[in-house]
Amino acid sequence: MVIERRVSAKEINPNEEQVFSSLRPSRLDEYIGQKDLVAKLRITLEAASAREEPVGHILFHGPPGLGKTTLSHIISHEMGSRLVKTSGPSLSRPFDLVGILTDLGPGDVLFIDEIHRMPRPVEEYLYPAMEDYEVDFISQQGPMARSIKINLKRYTVVGATTRPGALSAPLRDRFERVHHVDFYSEDELQIIIDRSAARLDVPIEAGASVELARRSRGTPRTANRLLLWVRDFSQARRDGAISLETAREALAMESVDEKGLDALDRHYLRTIIEQYGGGPTGVEAIAATMNEESDTLVDVVEPYLLRTGFVQRTRGGRRATLESFRHLALNVPEGRQGELWSASGKDAAEDS
């Protein structure tokens, strides 16, 4: 079942992409947050520029919506090169990849989103292309098959993944730099919201931007998506300016609560609590009960709930915490108060 969510950090649709492109920073100096990552990336870019050669291959990993695509745009812009974008699922055949690689010019940046979903036959073509800047392409089949070696221009691969563990070791080892992109603080998100509102020419109260930042789940994409919704709501139902009252009313209409949880998040927590007694239970069982894909829960729903302490991943499966019961105003089952209260992150372990 597909659910449109304002708080989702998944890929944006083409209409949103046009708006979001105007909100993206184009220089490292404009980038908000990720201070350690930005400092390291700045050194990498300056060193490559001093040597007058392309940047080494870079891998960004972290939850969706945190700026991995934006960073690829910045790398391209800072190096004065062309950015070519594709994704792992779209490279279904080796010929798809070869066609892109042979079209790259010196110093171009090839951004591969969801690189962990690239088929293995395609991935194997990428190994020599990243390491030796060449590919061996097999033309025709059977007795007429011929191997053609194609030399490539020196270029940069920027990979992005939400699942670094799903990358094969040979592919991961071919990246010179691997950076983790982390969640943002509320102060950083408030700066991003204020800047985006200014670029959209939308007046916004300080209290409203603080409220939006608080409900944006530590994710810039979610912050901008909520801002666009509140802007539309204000222009259609109010005077066009975003006040604290207007922001709260618009977010309530979208069922985004004060903790940034929406209907799907609360459904997930209620499933664990009401159907499985608070857990522990496996993600596949939760997904089946909710009629959702388990990948959606793992990649989109769980990261924020784990980070904010609403759910734990234990050896026995997912378990709701005391904070979940309190937030949903549900009674803790008899005899479990002490168990839930004493649950700690160091007791939790990833279940397969």
Secondary structure in CASP SS format (residue, H / E / C, confidence):
PFRMAT SS
TARGET T0000
AUTHOR 0000-0000-0000
METHOD secondary structure of the structure
MODEL  1
M C 1.00
V C 1.00
I C 1.00
E C 1.00
R C 1.00
R C 1.00
V C 1.00
S C 1.00
A C 1.00
K C 1.00
E C 1.00
I C 1.00
N C 1.00
P H 1.00
N H 1.00
E H 1.00
E H 1.00
Q H 1.00
V H 1.00
F H 1.00
S H 1.00
S H 1.00
L H 1.00
R C 1.00
P C 1.00
S C 1.00
R C 1.00
L H 1.00
D H 1.00
E H 1.00
Y C 1.00
I C 1.00
G C 1.00
Q C 1.00
K H 1.00
D H 1.00
L H 1.00
V H 1.00
A H 1.00
K H 1.00
L H 1.00
R H 1.00
I H 1.00
T H 1.00
L H 1.00
E H 1.00
A H 1.00
A H 1.00
S H 1.00
A H 1.00
R H 1.00
E C 1.00
E C 1.00
P C 1.00
V C 1.00
G C 1.00
H C 1.00
I E 1.00
L E 1.00
F E 1.00
H E 1.00
G C 1.00
P C 1.00
P C 1.00
G C 1.00
L C 1.00
G C 1.00
K H 1.00
T H 1.00
T H 1.00
L H 1.00
S H 1.00
H H 1.00
I H 1.00
I H 1.00
S H 1.00
H H 1.00
E H 1.00
M H 1.00
G C 1.00
S C 1.00
R C 1.00
L E 1.00
V E 1.00
K E 1.00
T E 1.00
S E 1.00
G C 1.00
P C 1.00
S C 1.00
L C 1.00
S C 1.00
R C 1.00
P H 1.00
F H 1.00
D H 1.00
L H 1.00
V H 1.00
G H 1.00
I H 1.00
L H 1.00
T H 1.00
D C 1.00
L C 1.00
G C 1.00
P C 1.00
G C 1.00
D C 1.00
V E 1.00
L E 1.00
F E 1.00
I E 1.00
D E 1.00
E C 1.00
I H 1.00
H H 1.00
R H 1.00
M C 1.00
P C 1.00
R H 1.00
P H 1.00
V H 1.00
E H 1.00
E H 1.00
Y H 1.00
L H 1.00
Y H 1.00
P H 1.00
A H 1.00
M H 1.00
E H 1.00
D C 1.00
Y C 1.00
E E 1.00
V E 1.00
D E 1.00
F E 1.00
I E 1.00
S E 1.00
Q C 1.00
Q C 1.00
G H 1.00
P H 1.00
M H 1.00
A C 1.00
R E 1.00
S E 1.00
I E 1.00
K E 1.00
I E 1.00
N E 1.00
L C 1.00
K C 1.00
R C 1.00
Y C 1.00
T E 1.00
V E 1.00
V E 1.00
G E 1.00
A E 1.00
T E 1.00
T C 1.00
R C 1.00
P H 1.00
G H 1.00
A H 1.00
L C 1.00
S C 1.00
A H 1.00
P H 1.00
L H 1.00
R H 1.00
D H 1.00
R C 1.00
F C 1.00
E C 1.00
R E 1.00
V E 1.00
H E 1.00
H E 1.00
V C 1.00
D C 1.00
F C 1.00
Y C 1.00
S C 1.00
E H 1.00
D H 1.00
E H 1.00
L H 1.00
Q H 1.00
I H 1.00
I H 1.00
I H 1.00
D H 1.00
R H 1.00
S H 1.00
A H 1.00
A H 1.00
R H 1.00
L C 1.00
D C 1.00
V C 1.00
P C 1.00
I E 1.00
E C 1.00
A H 1.00
G H 1.00
A H 1.00
S H 1.00
V H 1.00
E H 1.00
L H 1.00
A H 1.00
R H 1.00
R C 1.00
S C 1.00
R C 1.00
G C 1.00
T C 1.00
P H 1.00
R H 1.00
T H 1.00
A H 1.00
N H 1.00
R H 1.00
L H 1.00
L H 1.00
L H 1.00
W H 1.00
V H 1.00
R H 1.00
D H 1.00
F H 1.00
S H 1.00
Q H 1.00
A H 1.00
R H 1.00
R C 1.00
D C 1.00
G C 1.00
A C 1.00
I E 1.00
S C 1.00
L H 1.00
E H 1.00
T H 1.00
A H 1.00
R H 1.00
E H 1.00
A H 1.00
L H 1.00
A H 1.00
M H 1.00
E C 1.00
S C 1.00
V C 1.00
D C 1.00
E C 1.00
K C 1.00
G C 1.00
L C 1.00
D C 1.00
A H 1.00
L H 1.00
D H 1.00
R H 1.00
H H 1.00
Y H 1.00
L H 1.00
R H 1.00
T H 1.00
I H 1.00
I H 1.00
E H 1.00
Q H 1.00
Y H 1.00
G C 1.00
G C 1.00
G C 1.00
P C 1.00
T E 1.00
G C 1.00
V H 1.00
E H 1.00
A H 1.00
I H 1.00
A H 1.00
A H 1.00
T H 1.00
M H 1.00
N C 1.00
E C 1.00
E C 1.00
S H 1.00
D H 1.00
T H 1.00
L H 1.00
V H 1.00
D H 1.00
V H 1.00
V H 1.00
E H 1.00
P H 1.00
Y H 1.00
L H 1.00
L H 1.00
R H 1.00
T C 1.00
G C 1.00
F C 1.00
V E 1.00
Q E 1.00
R E 1.00
T E 1.00
R C 1.00
G C 1.00
G E 1.00
R E 1.00
R E 1.00
A E 1.00
T C 1.00
L H 1.00
E H 1.00
S H 1.00
F H 1.00
R H 1.00
H H 1.00
L C 1.00
A C 1.00
L C 1.00
N C 1.00
V C 1.00
P C 1.00
E C 1.00
G C 1.00
R C 1.00
Q H 1.00
G H 1.00
E H 1.00
L H 1.00
W H 1.00
S H 1.00
A C 1.00
S C 1.00
G H 1.00
K H 1.00
D H 1.00
A C 1.00
A C 1.00
E C 1.00
D C 1.00
S C 1.00
END
